[in-house]
Each structure stands twice: as structure tokens, then as C-alpha cells.
């Protein structure tokens, strides 16, 4: 990471209090350049406002799927992931993805059936990745297969490798699928 105005740092988003107020993550420190600090505060405020707009679309998708149909539902995760595509655009790309996932989880209760924060963030990341996959390719695998595939960095973006994996494994998952993925992606 370089220093000065050109540094490429990722920012974190603050949190909402139980009273609904937003608490900024960016803090003023007397020992740092005020210009950079103000810039961070302005970026965070802009992202917070944009996130509120984007979350209205997320909530619309959420309302289309009853809670009992959300768990391990590729269609739901893909639809939600397409909606979460805003994360890959300005002004969101300057913020840490897990910070965004945390805020999405906080602002959309019930997005997945789990109540553990870290698990919810992991599932939101899964949704985000699945939203980038062609629906025809998505249908070639089961929920468990996709969950395993997404553990391998950017494998989900390599259509050729995915076609090989699905032609070799059919409905396998777990350890056998992981071994096949490692073998096919060497």
C-alpha cells in the first residue's frame, strides 16, 4: 500500500445503532491529514446514502421469496446476487466487501435463515458471486456443488473449468467434488 493521496485503501462502513442512527467508521484523528480524513467521511456518507437506495431493490427481491423457500435455493441466491451487483460499481468498490455484506445483513433481516452474523455475511458473498453466473450454467450444478465451487477463489468465473467439473462429477459434492476440482484445475 502506498502512502499519501494516491494510496489504494479500502474503507469500512459504519454501523446502525439500535435507535437507527448511523455511526461512521471514519474518525477524525489529530495526527492525520485533515483533507484525507474529510475525504473518507464524504465517501462513507455517499456510500451510506447509495446503499440505502440499493437496499430497497434487495428488499423487493427478498419479498418475492417466502422465508421457507430461501434456504439452499439457487434461484433465490442468483436473483439476490444479480441485485447485489451494485457492490462492483462506484462508489462501493472503494469499500471492503465484508463491510458491505455486514451492512446488508443488518439492514435486511431474514435475508437467510441463519442468525449468526458471520454466516449471513458468507451467504451474502455467495449470493453476490452466484449473481455473476449465467443461469444456464447455474442449472448444471446443485446447491451443494456450487457452494463447494465458490470456495475456490475465482473458479466460478471460468466457464470452461466449470463445464469440465459438471461433466465429470454430475451430482457429487463434498470431498469428492473438491478433489475433482483440484485435479481438473491444476
C-alpha positions in Angstrom: 0.0 0.0 0.0 1.4 3.4 -0.9 1.2 6.5 1.2 -0.2 9.9 0.5 -3.2 10.9 -1.6 -2.7 8.1 -4.1 -3.0 5.2 -1.6 -5.3 2.4 -2.6 -7.0 1.7 0.7 -10.4 0.0 1.1 -12.7 1.7 3.6 -15.2 0.1 6.0 -18.7 1.2 6.6 -20.0 2.1 10.0 -23.0 0.6 11.8 -26.5 1.5 12.7 -27.4 1.8 16.4 -30.4 0.1 17.9 -32.1 3.5 17.7 -31.5 3.6 13.9 -28.8 6.2 13.8 -25.7 5.7 11.6 -22.3 5.7 13.3 -19.5 6.5 10.9 -16.4 4.2 10.8 -14.2 7.1 9.6 -12.9 9.0 12.6 -11.1 12.3 12.9 -7.5 11.9 14.2 -5.5 15.0 15.0 -2.3 13.3 13.9 -3.5 12.7 10.3 -4.0 14.9 7.3 -7.5 16.5 7.7 -8.0 16.6 3.9 -7.8 12.8 3.7 -10.0 12.4 6.7 -12.7 14.6 5.3 -12.4 12.7 2.0 -13.0 9.4 3.9 -16.0 10.9 5.7 -17.5 12.2 2.5 -17.0 8.8 0.7 -18.6 6.9 3.6 -21.6 9.3 3.7 -22.1 8.9 -0.1 -21.9 5.1 0.1 -24.3 5.0 3.0 -26.8 7.1 1.1 -26.4 5.0 -2.1 -26.6 1.8 0.0 -30.0 2.8 1.4 -31.3 3.2 -2.2 -29.8 -0.1 -3.3 -31.3 -1.9 -0.3 -34.8 -1.0 -1.5 -34.2 -3.3 -4.5 -32.7 -6.0 -2.3 -35.8 -5.9 -0.1 -38.0 -6.2 -3.2 -36.3 -9.5 -4.2 -36.5 -10.6 -0.6 -40.3 -10.1 -0.6 -40.7 -12.3 -3.6 -39.4 -15.4 -1.8 -41.1 -16.6 1.3 -38.7 -17.4 4.2 -39.3 -21.1 3.8 -38.1 -21.1 0.2 -34.8 -19.2 0.7 -32.5 -21.9 2.1 -30.3 -23.6 -0.5 -32.4 -22.1 -3.3 -30.2 -21.4 -6.3 -32.8 -19.2 -8.0 -33.2 -17.1 -4.9 -29.4 -16.7 -4.4 -28.9 -15.9 -8.1 -31.7 -13.3 -8.1 -30.4 -11.7 -4.9 -26.9 -11.9 -6.4 -27.9 -10.0 -9.5 -29.4 -7.3 -7.3 -26.2 -7.2 -5.3 -24.2 -6.4 -8.4 -24.2 -2.8 -7.3 -21.3 -3.8 -5.0 -19.0 -4.0 -8.0 -19.7 -0.4 -9.1 -18.8 3.1 -7.8 -18.9 4.3 -5.1 -19.0 0.8 -3.5 -15.8 -0.6 -4.9 -13.7 1.6 -2.6 -15.2 -0.2 0.5 -14.3 -3.6 1.9 -16.8 -6.2 0.7 -17.4 -7.8 4.1 -18.2 -4.3 5.5 -20.9 -4.0 2.8 -22.1 -7.6 3.4 -22.4 -6.8 7.1 -24.5 -3.7 6.5 -26.7 -5.6 4.0 -27.3 -8.3 6.7 -28.1 -5.6 9.3 -30.5 -3.8 7.0 -32.3 -6.9 5.6 -33.2 -9.2 8.4 -34.2 -12.6 7.1 -32.1 -12.5 4.0 -31.0 -16.0 5.0 -32.5 -18.3 7.7 -29.3 -18.1 9.9 -28.9 -15.6 12.7 -25.2 -15.8 13.1 -23.6 -12.6 11.6 -20.5 -14.2 10.0 -22.6 -17.0 8.4 -25.0 -14.4 7.0 -22.1 -12.4 5.5 -20.7 -15.6 3.9 -24.1 -16.3 2.3 -24.4 -12.8 1.0 -20.9 -13.2 -0.6 -22.2 -16.5 -2.1 -25.3 -14.6 -3.5 -23.0 -11.9 -4.9 -20.9 -14.5 -6.7 -23.8 -16.6 -7.9 -25.4 -13.4 -9.4 -22.5 -13.3 -11.9 -23.1 -16.7 -13.3 -25.1 -17.4 -16.5 -28.4 -19.0 -15.4 -28.0 -21.9 -17.9 -24.7 -22.8 -16.3 -26.1 -22.4 -12.8 -28.6 -25.1 -13.6 -25.9 -27.6 -14.3 -25.0 -27.9 -10.7 -26.7 -28.4 -7.4 -26.7 -26.1 -4.4 -24.0 -28.2 -2.7 -21.8 -28.3 -5.8 -22.0 -24.5 -6.2 -21.3 -24.0 -2.5 -18.1 -26.1 -2.9 -17.1 -24.4 -6.2 -17.4 -20.9 -4.7 -14.7 -21.9 -2.1 -12.2 -21.9 -4.9 -11.3 -18.2 -5.5 -12.4 -17.2 -9.0 -13.2 -20.6 -10.3 -16.8 -19.7 -10.6 -15.9 -17.2 -13.4 -14.1 -19.9 -15.5 -16.8 -21.4 -17.7 -14.6 -24.0 -19.3 -13.4 -25.3 -16.0 -17.0 -25.4 -14.7 -18.2 -27.3 -17.7 -15.4 -29.9 -17.1 -16.3 -30.2 -13.4 -20.0 -30.7 -14.1 -19.4 -33.2 -16.8 -17.1 -35.3 -14.6 -18.9 -35.0 -11.2 -22.6 -35.0 -12.1 -24.3 -34.8 -8.7 -21.3 -35.3 -6.5 -20.4 -32.9 -3.7 -18.2 -32.6 -0.7 -14.7 -34.2 -0.6 -15.1 -36.0 -4.0 -16.1 -32.8 -5.7 -13.2 -30.8 -4.1 -10.7 -33.5 -5.2 -12.1 -33.4 -8.7 -11.9 -29.6 -8.8 -8.3 -29.7 -7.7 -7.5 -32.3 -10.3 -9.2 -30.5 -13.1 -7.9 -27.0 -12.3 -4.2 -27.9 -12.0 
